[in-house]
């Protein structure tokens, strides 16, 4: 119940900014629209692999909407500010595991962004480009599970980034490196199979394809639910890393500027 309360409070906090966020959705949708138009132009005289023009539009629409769930996570889960103000020491004293505390808050943020950003953007793309939903409910179920796993992995990555602020006064560069790797290795700009072979290898040795590419492929019907096994493996790895980081954080609490 405590964890649900933390998540619901984070969700409710964002409700005060619904109007501003809906306007922000327009800019995000326009970016995706321009990106789709580029691929429509490229597909005029090229087959675009197994996707085709309409398939690539669906690919772009889903990845653009999914970014608000799997990519645009709070920088470091806000831990940098907690370190600077000294709030981190109070958080460590709470009768709640530090990782679970920050994770619960972020789930509320993700739930809000899914309802007020991902869904409106994707519905708009469906209307503009005449996209259709998957034909079978199991495809939606597997895609939703893959998105949930991707969101959890992003939470873990940002938790580790936030914890780095205990050793440096500026850890935001790690966040932006992470965002750049999402664009390159997660299949946002182009599908992973279109990358150079060596870069494909690098991508699949990392968790990044499971943040965007795998959920999108499952949703579009190009992959089956078996791809979730890789997502679950990376979730387990990141859980262990996050728990290990928490142990290290408890041994080193440095309040910067407090």
ZAKOL-794848 format. One record per atom (N, C-alpha, C): residue number from 1; residue in one letter; atom name; x, y, z. Coordinates in steps of 0.05 Angstrom, whole numbers. Layout:
<nodes>
  resi  resn  name      xx      yy      zz
   NUM     A    CA       X       Y       Z
...
</nodes>
This chain:
<nodes>
  resi  resn  name      xx      yy      zz
     1     X     N      17     -24       0
     1     X    CA       0       0       0
     1     X     C      17      25       0
     2     X     N      40      25      15
     2     X    CA      57      48      16
     2     X     C      68      54     -12
     3     X     N      77      33     -26
     3     X    CA      88      37     -53
     3     X     C      68      48     -72
     4     X     N      43      39     -70
     4     X    CA      22      49     -87
     4     X     C      16      78     -81
     5     X     N      17      85     -55
     5     X    CA      13     113     -47
     5     X     C      35     131     -59
     6     X     N      60     122     -57
     6     X    CA      82     138     -69
     6     X     C      78     143     -99
     7     X     N      70     121    -113
     7     X    CA      65     123    -142
     7     X     C      42     141    -148
     8     X     N      20     138    -132
     8     X    CA      -4     154    -138
     8     X     C       1     184    -133
     9     X     N      17     190    -113
     9     X    CA      24     218    -107
     9     X     C      40     230    -130
    10     X     N      59     215    -141
    10     X    CA      74     225    -164
    10     X     C      56     229    -188
    11     X     N      37     211    -192
    11     X    CA      17     214    -213
    11     X     C       0     239    -209
    12     X     N     -10     242    -185
    12     X    CA     -27     265    -179
    12     X     C     -13     292    -182
    13     X     N      13     292    -175
    13     X    CA      29     317    -177
    13     X     C      30     327    -205
    14     X     N      32     308    -224
    14     X    CA      34     316    -252
    14     X     C       7     325    -264
    15     X     N     -15     318    -251
    15     X    CA     -41     326    -262
    15     X     C     -45     356    -263
    16     X     N     -30     371    -246
    16     X    CA     -32     400    -246
    16     X     C     -21     412    -272
    17     X     N      -5     397    -287
    17     X    CA       8     407    -311
    17     X     C      -3     394    -336
    18     X     N     -27     384    -335
    18     X    CA     -38     369    -358
    18     X     C     -40     387    -383
    19     X     N     -48     412    -380
    19     X    CA     -51     429    -403
    19     X     C     -25     434    -417
    20     X     N      -4     440    -401
    20     X    CA      23     445    -412
    20     X     C      33     420    -426
    21     X     N      28     397    -414
    21     X    CA      38     372    -425
    21     X     C      24     365    -451
    22     X     N      -2     371    -453
    22     X    CA     -16     365    -478
    22     X     C      -6     383    -500
    23     X     N       2     408    -494
    23     X    CA      14     425    -515
    23     X     C      41     414    -523
    24     X     N      55     403    -503
    24     X    CA      81     391    -509
    24     X     C      78     367    -528
    25     X     N      56     353    -525
    25     X    CA      51     330    -542
    25     X     C      49     338    -572
    26     X     N      40     362    -577
    26     X    CA      38     372    -605
    26     X     C      65     373    -617
    27     X     N      85     384    -602
    27     X    CA     112     385    -613
    27     X     C     124     358    -617
    28     X     N     119     339    -598
    28     X    CA     129     312    -601
    28     X     C     116     298    -625
    29     X     N      90     302    -629
    29     X    CA      76     290    -651
    29     X     C      86     301    -678
    30     X     N      91     327    -679
    30     X    CA     102     340    -703
    30     X     C     129     328    -711
    31     X     N     146     324    -690
    31     X    CA     172     312    -695
    31     X     C     169     284    -708
    32     X     N     151     268    -697
    32     X    CA     146     241    -708
    32     X     C     134     243    -735
    33     X     N     117     263    -740
    33     X    CA     104     266    -766
    33     X     C     125     272    -788
    34     X     N     143     290    -781
    34     X    CA     165     297    -800
    34     X     C     183     273    -805
    35     X     N     188     258    -784
    35     X    CA     204     234    -787
    35     X     C     191     213    -805
    36     X     N     164     210    -801
    36     X    CA     149     192    -818
    36     X     C     149     201    -847
    37     X     N     147     227    -851
    37     X    CA     147     237    -879
    37     X     C     173     232    -893
    38     X     N     195     233    -878
    38     X    CA     221     226    -890
    38     X     C     222     198    -900
    39     X     N     211     179    -883
    39     X    CA     211     151    -892
    39     X     C     191     146    -914
    40     X     N     169     162    -915
    40     X    CA     151     159    -937
    40     X     C     165     167    -963
    41     X     N     181     188    -962
    41     X    CA     197     196    -985
    41     X     C     217     176    -993
    42     X     N     231     164    -973
    42     X    CA     251     144    -979
    42     X     C     238     119    -991
    43     X     N     215     112    -980
    43     X    CA     201      88    -989
    43     X     C     187      91   -1016
    44     X     N     188     115   -1028
    44     X    CA     176     118   -1054
    44     X     C     189     101   -1075
    45     X     N     216      97   -1073
    45     X    CA     230      81   -1093
    45     X     C     247      59   -1080
    46     X     N     242      53   -1055
    46     X    CA     257      32   -1041
    46     X     C     237      14   -1025
    47     X     N     243     -12   -1023
    47     X    CA     223     -30   -1010
    47     X     C     222     -27    -980
    48     X     N     243     -17    -967
    48     X    CA     244     -14    -937
    48     X     C     241     -41    -924
    49     X     N     254     -61    -934
    49     X    CA     255     -88    -922
    49     X     C     228    -100    -918
    50     X     N     224    -114    -896
    50     X    CA     199    -127    -890
    50     X     C     177    -108    -881
    51     X     N     185     -83    -875
    51     X    CA     166     -64    -864
    51     X     C     148     -52    -886
    52     X     N     160     -43    -908
    52     X    CA     145     -28    -927
    52     X     C     139       0    -915
    53     X     N     127      17    -931
    53     X    CA     122      45    -922
    53     X     C     103      45    -898
    54     X     N      81      31    -900
    54     X    CA      62      31    -878
    54     X     C      73      18    -853
    55     X     N      89      -3    -857
    55     X    CA     102     -15    -834
    55     X     C     121       3    -820
    56     X     N     136      19    -835
    56     X    CA     155      38    -823
    56     X     C     140      61    -809
    57     X     N     118      69    -820
    57     X    CA     102      89    -806
    57     X     C      92      78    -779
    58     X     N      83      53    -779
    58     X    CA      74      41    -754
    58     X     C      97      38    -735
    59     X     N     121      32    -745
    59     X    CA     145      29    -729
    59     X     C     151      56    -716
    60     X     N     151      77    -732
    60     X    CA     158     104    -721
    60     X     C     137     113    -701
    61     X     N     112     108    -707
    61     X    CA      90     117    -688
    61     X     C      93     103    -661
    62     X     N      98      77    -661
    62     X    CA     100      63    -636
    62     X     C     125      71    -620
    63     X     N     147      73    -634
    63     X    CA     172      81    -619
    63     X     C     170     109    -608
    64     X     N     158     127    -624
    64     X    CA     155     155    -614
    64     X     C     137     156    -590
    65     X     N     115     141    -590
    65     X    CA      97     141    -566
    65     X     C     110     126    -543
    66     X     N     126     105    -548
    66     X    CA     138      89    -527
    66     X     C     160     104    -512
    67     X     N     172     123    -525
    67     X    CA     194     138    -513
    67     X     C     186     150    -486
    68     X     N     161     158    -484
    68     X    CA     152     171    -459
    68     X     C     150     151    -436
    69     X     N     151     125    -443
    69     X    CA     149     104    -422
    69     X     C     176      92    -417
    70     X     N     192      89    -438
    70     X    CA     217      74    -436
    70     X     C     242      91    -438
    71     X     N     239     116    -448
    71     X    CA     263     132    -452
    71     X     C     264     157    -435
    72     X     N     242     172    -435
    72     X    CA     241     198    -421
    72     X     C     234     193    -391
    73     X     N     253     180    -377
    73     X    CA     250     176    -349
    73     X     C     264     199    -334
    74     X     N     255     205    -310
    74     X    CA     267     227    -295
    74     X     C     297     223    -292
    75     X     N     312     244    -299
    75     X    CA     341     242    -298
    75     X     C     351     234    -270
    76     X     N     363     210    -269
    76     X    CA     374     200    -244
    76     X     C     353     195    -223
    77     X     N     327     194    -231
    77     X    CA     304     191    -213
    77     X     C     303     214    -192
    78     X     N     317     236    -198
    78     X    CA     317     259    -180
    78     X     C     337     256    -157
    79     X     N     354     235    -157
    79     X    CA     372     231    -135
    79     X     C     394     252    -133
    80     X     N     401     264    -156
    80     X    CA     422     284    -155
    80     X     C     414     307    -136
    81     X     N     389     316    -139
    81     X    CA     379     338    -123
    81     X     C     378     330     -93
    82     X     N     371     305     -88
    82     X    CA     370     295     -61
    82     X     C     397     295     -48
    83     X     N     418     289     -64
    83     X    CA     445     289     -54
    83     X     C     454     318     -48
    84     X     N     447     337     -66
    84     X    CA     456     364     -62
    84     X     C     442     377     -38
    85     X     N     417     370     -33
    85     X    CA     403     383     -10
    85     X     C     406     367      16
    86     X     N     417     343      15
    86     X    CA     419     327      39
    86     X     C     396     309      44
    87     X     N     375     311      26
    87     X    CA     351     294      29
    87     X     C     358     264      27
    88     X     N     380     258      14
    88     X    CA     387     230      11
    88     X     C     392     216      38
    89     X     N     403     232      57
    89     X    CA     407     220      84
    89     X     C     381     213      97
    90     X     N     361     229      94
    90     X    CA     334     223     105
    90     X     C     321     200      91
    91     X     N     325     199      64
    91     X    CA     314     176      49
    91     X     C     326     150      58
    92     X     N     352     150      64
    92     X    CA     365     126      73
    92     X     C     355     117     101
    93     X     N     345     136     116
    93     X    CA     336     129     143
    93     X     C     307     119     143
    94     X     N     293     123     121
    94     X    CA     265     115     120
    94     X     C     263      84     122
    95     X     N     241      74     132
    95     X    CA     237      45     134
    95     X     C     229      33     107
    96     X     N     240      43      86
    96     X    CA     234      34      59
    96     X     C     260      31      44
    97     X     N     264      10      29
    97     X    CA     289       6      14
    97     X     C     292      29      -6
    98     X     N     316      41      -7
    98     X    CA     320      64     -23
    98     X     C     313      60     -52
    99     X     N     320      37     -64
    99     X    CA     313      32     -92
    99     X     C     283      30     -96
   100     X     N     269      17     -77
   100     X    CA     240      14     -80
   100     X     C     227      41     -76
   101     X     N     238      58     -59
   101     X    CA     227      85     -55
   101     X     C     227     101     -81
   102     X     N     250     103     -93
   102     X    CA     253     119    -118
   102     X     C     238     106    -141
   103     X     N     238      79    -142
   103     X    CA     224      65    -163
   103     X     C     194      70    -162
   104     X     N     183      69    -138
   104     X    CA     154      73    -134
   104     X     C     146     100    -144
   105     X     N     162     120    -137
   105     X    CA     155     147    -146
   105     X     C     156     149    -177
   106     X     N     176     136    -188
   106     X    CA     178     138    -218
   106     X     C     156     123    -232
   107     X     N     146     101    -220
   107     X    CA     124      87    -233
   107     X     C     100     105    -236
   108     X     N      95     122    -216
   108     X    CA      74     142    -218
   108     X     C      78     161    -241
   109     X     N     103     170    -244
   109     X    CA     110     187    -266
   109     X     C     105     173    -293
   110     X     N     114     148    -295
   110     X    CA     111     133    -320
   110     X     C      81     129    -326
   111     X     N      65     122    -306
   111     X    CA      37     118    -310
   111     X     C      24     143    -321
   112     X     N      31     166    -310
   112     X    CA      21     192    -320
   112     X     C      28     196    -349
   113     X     N      54     192    -356
   113     X    CA      63     197    -383
   113     X     C      51     178    -403
   114     X     N      45     153    -394
   114     X    CA      32     134    -411
   114     X     C       3     144    -418
   115     X     N     -11     154    -398
   115     X    CA     -39     162    -402
   115     X     C     -41     188    -417
   116     X     N     -24     208    -410
   116     X    CA     -27     235    -421
   116     X     C      -7     242    -443
   117     X     N      11     224    -449
   117     X    CA      30     229    -471
   117     X     C      31     206    -491
   118     X     N      37     182    -483
   118     X    CA      40     160    -502
   118     X     C      14     154    -516
   119     X     N      -8     151    -501
   119     X    CA     -34     145    -513
   119     X     C     -44     167    -532
   120     X     N     -44     192    -524
   120     X    CA     -54     213    -542
   120     X     C     -37     215    -568
   121     X     N     -11     213    -565
   121     X    CA       6     214    -588
   121     X     C       1     191    -608
   122     X     N      -2     167    -597
   122     X    CA      -6     144    -614
   122     X     C     -34     145    -627
   123     X     N     -54     154    -612
   123     X    CA     -81     156    -624
   123     X     C     -81     176    -647
   124     X     N     -66     198    -643
   124     X    CA     -64     218    -664
   124     X     C     -51     206    -689
   125     X     N     -30     190    -686
   125     X    CA     -17     177    -708
   125     X     C     -36     158    -722
   126     X     N     -52     143    -706
   126     X    CA     -71     124    -717
   126     X     C     -91     139    -735
   127     X     N    -100     162    -727
   127     X    CA    -119     178    -743
   127     X     C    -107     189    -768
   128     X     N     -83     200    -765
   128     X    CA     -70     213    -788
   128     X     C     -60     193    -809
   129     X     N     -49     171    -800
   129     X    CA     -37     152    -818
   129     X     C     -53     126    -822
   130     X     N     -78     126    -811
   130     X    CA     -96     103    -815
   130     X     C     -83      77    -805
   131     X     N     -71      78    -781
   131     X    CA     -58      55    -770
   131     X     C     -80      38    -756
   132     X     N     -75      12    -753
   132     X    CA     -94      -6    -740
   132     X     C     -80     -20    -717
   133     X     N     -96     -29    -698
   133     X    CA     -86     -44    -675
   133     X     C     -80     -72    -683
   134     X     N     -62     -86    -668
   134     X    CA     -57    -114    -674
   134     X     C     -82    -131    -675
   135     X     N     -82    -151    -691
   135     X    CA    -106    -167    -695
   135     X     C    -113    -186    -673
   136     X     N     -94    -192    -655
   136     X    CA     -99    -211    -634
   136     X     C     -92    -198    -607
   137     X     N    -108    -204    -587
   137     X    CA    -104    -192    -560
   137     X     C     -78    -201    -547
   138     X     N     -68    -225    -554
   138     X    CA     -43    -234    -542
   138     X     C     -19    -217    -551
   139     X     N     -21    -207    -576
   139     X    CA       1    -189    -585
   139     X     C       2    -164    -568
   140     X     N     -22    -153    -562
   140     X    CA     -23    -129    -545
   140     X     C     -12    -136    -517
   141     X     N     -19    -159    -507
   141     X    CA     -10    -167    -480
   141     X     C      20    -170    -479
   142     X     N      32    -183    -500
   142     X    CA      61    -186    -500
   142     X     C      75    -159    -504
   143     X     N      64    -142    -521
   143     X    CA      76    -116    -525
   143     X     C      75     -99    -500
   144     X     N      52    -100    -486
   144     X    CA      50     -85    -460
   144     X     C      70     -96    -440
   145     X     N      73    -122    -439
   145     X    CA      92    -134    -420
   145     X     C     121    -125    -427
   146     X     N     127    -125    -453
   146     X    CA     154    -116    -462
   146     X     C     158     -86    -455
   147     X     N     138     -70    -457
   147     X    CA     140     -41    -450
   147     X     C     144     -38    -420
   148     X     N     129     -54    -404
   148     X    CA     132     -53    -375
   148     X     C     161     -61    -367
   149     X     N     171     -82    -380
   149     X    CA     199     -91    -374
   149     X     C     219     -69    -382
   150     X     N     214     -56    -405
   150     X    CA     232     -35    -414
   150     X     C     231     -11    -395
   151     X     N     207      -4    -385
   151     X    CA     205      18    -366
   151     X     C     220      11    -340
   152     X     N     218     -14    -331
   152     X    CA     232     -22    -307
   152     X     C     262     -20    -311
   153     X     N     272     -29    -334
   153     X    CA     301     -27    -340
   153     X     C     310       2    -340
   154     X     N     294      20    -352
   154     X    CA     301      48    -352
   154     X     C     302      60    -324
   155     X     N     283      51    -307
   155     X    CA     284      60    -279
   155     X     C     310      52    -266
   156     X     N     318      27    -271
   156     X    CA     343      17    -259
   156     X     C     367      32    -269
   157     X     N     368      37    -295
   157     X    CA     391      52    -307
   157     X     C     392      80    -294
   158     X     N     370      93    -292
   158     X    CA     370     120    -281
   158     X     C     375     120    -251
   159     X     N     368      99    -237
   159     X    CA     375      97    -209
   159     X     C     405      95    -206
   160     X     N     418      80    -223
   160     X    CA     447      77    -222
   160     X     C     460     104    -229
   161     X     N     449     118    -249
   161     X    CA     459     145    -257
   161     X     C     456     164    -233
   162     X     N     433     163    -220
   162     X    CA     429     181    -197
   162     X     C     448     175    -175
   163     X     N     454     149    -170
   163     X    CA     472     142    -148
   163     X     C     500     152    -154
   164     X     N     507     156    -180
   164     X    CA     534     165    -187
   164     X     C     538     194    -176
   165     X     N     517     208    -170
   165     X    CA     520     236    -160
   165     X     C     532     236    -132
   166     X     N     535     213    -119
   166     X    CA     549     212     -93
   166     X     C     579     214     -97
   167     X     N     588     210    -121
   167     X    CA     617     211    -126
   167     X     C     625     235    -143
   168     X     N     605     248    -155
   168     X    CA     611     271    -173
   168     X     C     590     292    -170
   169     X     N     597     317    -173
   169     X    CA     578     339    -170
   169     X     C     560     341    -195
   170     X     N     566     327    -217
   170     X    CA     551     329    -241
   170     X     C     549     302    -255
   171     X     N     526     290    -254
   171     X    CA     522     263    -266
   171     X     C     503     264    -290
   172     X     N     494     289    -297
   172     X    CA     475     291    -319
   172     X     C     486     281    -346
   173     X     N     512     283    -349
   173     X    CA     524     274    -374
   173     X     C     519     244    -378
   174     X     N     518     229    -356
   174     X    CA     512     200    -359
   174     X     C     483     196    -370
   175     X     N     465     213    -361
   175     X    CA     438     212    -371
   175     X     C     437     217    -401
   176     X     N     451     237    -410
   176     X    CA     450     244    -438
   176     X     C     465     224    -456
   177     X     N     486     212    -445
   177     X    CA     499     190    -459
   177     X     C     479     167    -462
   178     X     N     464     161    -441
   178     X    CA     444     140    -442
   178     X     C     423     147    -463
   179     X     N     414     172    -464
   179     X    CA     394     180    -484
   179     X     C     405     176    -513
   180     X     N     431     183    -516
   180     X    CA     443     180    -543
   180     X     C     445     151    -551
   181     X     N     451     133    -532
   181     X    CA     452     105    -538
   181     X     C     424      93    -544
   182     X     N     404     104    -531
   182     X    CA     376      96    -539
   182     X     C     371     102    -568
   183     X     N     378     127    -576
   183     X    CA     373     135    -604
   183     X     C     389     117    -623
   184     X     N     413     109    -616
   184     X    CA     430      94    -634
   184     X     C     425      64    -633
   185     X     N     424      53    -609
   185     X    CA     424      23    -606
   185     X     C     397      11    -600
   186     X     N     377      28    -593
   186     X    CA     351      17    -586
   186     X     C     332      16    -610
   187     X     N     342      24    -634
   187     X    CA     325      23    -657
   187     X     C     306      46    -660
   188     X     N     312      69    -648
   188     X    CA     294      92    -651
   188     X     C     296     105    -678
   189     X     N     319     112    -687
   189     X    CA     322     125    -713
   189     X     C     318     106    -736
   190     X     N     330      82    -734
   190     X    CA     327      61    -754
   190     X     C     326      35    -740
   191     X     N     312      15    -751
   191     X    CA     312     -12    -739
   191     X     C     339     -23    -735
   192     X     N     343     -39    -715
   192     X    CA     369     -50    -708
   192     X     C     381     -66    -731
   193     X     N     365     -81    -746
   193     X    CA     376     -98    -767
   193     X     C     387     -82    -790
   194     X     N     382     -56    -791
   194     X    CA     393     -39    -813
   194     X     C     419     -26    -804
   195     X     N     428     -30    -780
   195     X    CA     453     -20    -771
   195     X     C     476     -36    -783
   196     X     N     501     -26    -785
   196     X    CA     524     -42    -794
   196     X     C     526     -67    -776
   197     X     N     536     -88    -787
   197     X    CA     537    -114    -773
   197     X     C     551    -112    -746
   198     X     N     573     -97    -745
   198     X    CA     588     -95    -720
   198     X     C     572     -80    -699
   199     X     N     556     -60    -709
   199     X    CA     540     -44    -690
   199     X     C     516     -60    -681
   200     X     N     506     -77    -698
   200     X    CA     484     -95    -689
   200     X     C     494    -113    -667
   201     X     N     518    -123    -669
   201     X    CA     529    -140    -648
   201     X     C     532    -125    -622
   202     X     N     542    -101    -624
   202     X    CA     544     -84    -600
   202     X     C     517     -79    -587
   203     X     N     497     -74    -604
   203     X    CA     470     -69    -595
   203     X     C     458     -92    -580
   204     X     N     461    -116    -591
   204     X    CA     449    -140    -579
   204     X     C     464    -150    -555
   205     X     N     489    -140    -551
   205     X    CA     503    -147    -527
   205     X     C     495    -128    -504
   206     X     N     479    -108    -510
   206     X    CA     470     -88    -491
   206     X     C     440     -92    -486
   207     X     N     429     -78    -466
   207     X    CA     400     -80    -462
   207     X     C     383     -62    -480
   208     X     N     396     -45    -496
   208     X    CA     382     -24    -510
   208     X     C     360     -34    -530
   209     X     N     365     -56    -545
   209     X    CA     343     -65    -562
   209     X     C     317     -71    -548
   210     X     N     319     -79    -522
   210     X    CA     296     -86    -507
   210     X     C     281     -62    -496
   211     X     N     292     -38    -500
   211     X    CA     279     -14    -491
   211     X     C     259      -4    -511
   212     X     N     264      -7    -537
   212     X    CA     246       2    -558
   212     X     C     241     -18    -580
   213     X     N     263     -29    -591
   213     X    CA     262     -45    -614
   213     X     C     244     -70    -610
   214     X     N     250     -85    -588
   214     X    CA     235    -110    -583
   214     X     C     205    -105    -578
   215     X     N     198     -86    -560
   215     X    CA     169     -80    -557
   215     X     C     155     -72    -583
   216     X     N     169     -57    -600
   216     X    CA     157     -48    -625
   216     X     C     154     -71    -644
   217     X     N     174     -88    -646
   217     X    CA     172    -111    -664
   217     X     C     150    -130    -655
   218     X     N     147    -134    -629
   218     X    CA     125    -151    -619
   218     X     C      98    -139    -625
   219     X     N      95    -113    -621
   219     X    CA      70     -99    -626
   219     X     C      62    -101    -656
   220     X     N      82     -98    -673
   220     X    CA      76     -99    -702
   220     X     C      73    -127    -713
   221     X     N      78    -147    -696
   221     X    CA      74    -174    -704
   221     X     C      98    -188    -717
   222     X     N     121    -175    -716
   222     X    CA     145    -186    -729
   222     X     C     160    -206    -710
   223     X     N     154    -204    -684
   223     X    CA     167    -222    -665
   223     X     C     145    -233    -647
   224     X     N     152    -256    -634
   224     X    CA     133    -269    -616
   224     X     C     140    -263    -587
   225     X     N     124    -273    -569
   225     X    CA     128    -267    -541
   225     X     C     153    -279    -529
   226     X     N     166    -297    -544
   226     X    CA     191    -309    -535
   226     X     C     213    -289    -530
   227     X     N     211    -265    -544
   227     X    CA     231    -244    -540
   227     X     C     230    -233    -512
   228     X     N     208    -238    -498
   228     X    CA     207    -228    -471
   228     X     C     227    -241    -452
   229     X     N     237    -264    -460
   229     X    CA     257    -278    -443
   229     X     C     282    -260    -440
   230     X     N     290    -248    -462
   230     X    CA     313    -230    -460
   230     X     C     307    -206    -443
   231     X     N     283    -195    -444
   231     X    CA     275    -173    -427
   231     X     C     276    -181    -398
   232     X     N     266    -204    -392
   232     X    CA     266    -214    -364
   232     X     C     294    -218    -353
   233     X     N     312    -228    -370
   233     X    CA     340    -232    -362
   233     X     C     353    -205    -355
   234     X     N     349    -185    -372
   234     X    CA     361    -159    -367
   234     X     C     348    -146    -342
   235     X     N     322    -151    -338
   235     X    CA     309    -141    -313
   235     X     C     322    -152    -288
   236     X     N     328    -178    -289
   236     X    CA     341    -191    -267
   236     X     C     369    -180    -262
   237     X     N     384    -176    -284
   237     X    CA     411    -165    -281
   237     X     C     410    -137    -269
   238     X     N     392    -120    -279
   238     X    CA     390     -93    -269
   238     X     C     380     -92    -240
   239     X     N     363    -111    -233
   239     X    CA     354    -112    -205
   239     X     C     377    -117    -186
   240     X     N     394    -137    -194
   240     X    CA     417    -143    -177
   240     X     C     437    -120    -176
   241     X     N     441    -106    -199
   241     X    CA     459     -83    -199
   241     X     C     448     -61    -182
   242     X     N     422     -56    -183
   242     X    CA     410     -35    -167
   242     X     C     412     -41    -137
   243     X     N     408     -66    -130
   243     X    CA     411     -73    -101
   243     X     C     440     -71     -92
   244     X     N     458     -78    -109
   244     X    CA     487     -75    -103
   244     X     C     494     -45    -100
   245     X     N     484     -29    -118
   245     X    CA     490       0    -116
   245     X     C     479      12     -90
   246     X     N     455       2     -82
   246     X    CA     443      12     -57
   246     X     C     461       6     -33
   247     X     N     473     -18     -33
   247     X    CA     491     -26     -11
   247     X     C     515      -7     -11
   248     X     N     526      -1     -34
   248     X    CA     549      17     -36
   248     X     C     541      45     -27
   249     X     N     517      54     -36
   249     X    CA     508      81     -28
   249     X     C     506      84       2
   250     X     N     496      63      15
   250     X    CA     493      64      45
   250     X     C     520      67      59
   251     X     N     541      58      46
   251     X    CA     567      60      57
   251     X     C     581      86      52
   252     X     N     570     101      32
   252     X    CA     581     127      25
   252     X     C     559     147      21
   253     X     N     554     163      41
   253     X    CA     534     184      39
   253     X     C     549     210      41
   254     X     N     549     225      19
   254     X    CA     563     251      18
   254     X     C     543     272      10
   255     X     N     538     291      28
   255     X    CA     519     313      22
   255     X     C     534     336      10
   256     X     N     529     342     -16
   256     X    CA     543     362     -30
   256     X     C     528     389     -27
   257     X     N     541     408     -14
   257     X    CA     528     434     -11
   257     X     C     509     436      12
   258     X     N     506     413      27
   258     X    CA     487     414      49
   258     X     C     501     416      76
</nodes>
